[in-house]
Amino acid sequence: MLKLRNKMIALLGTVGLAAAKTLVLSMLTEKIILRLGLEIAEWAAERTTNEVDNNLVGLMREQLRKTGVV
């Protein structure tokens, strides 16, 4: 009986997490997600000493500007 209860709790937890994920993603638009990704990439690039990631982030920002996201 206890094993069945634990399985049911695990199943409900999985379903609950999936529903929460769907809800959050449906509330966010593609532009918000892309802007957030760009902000995170810029934040990470600022904390390194090489130029490669800075160039990649610059290219990413340029492409997002061309498409009207930023």
Buried (B, 14 or more C-beta within 10 A) or exposed (E): EEEEEEEEEEEEEEEEEEEEEEEEEEEEEEEEEBBEEBEEBBEEBEEEEEEEBBEEBEEBBEEBEEEEBB
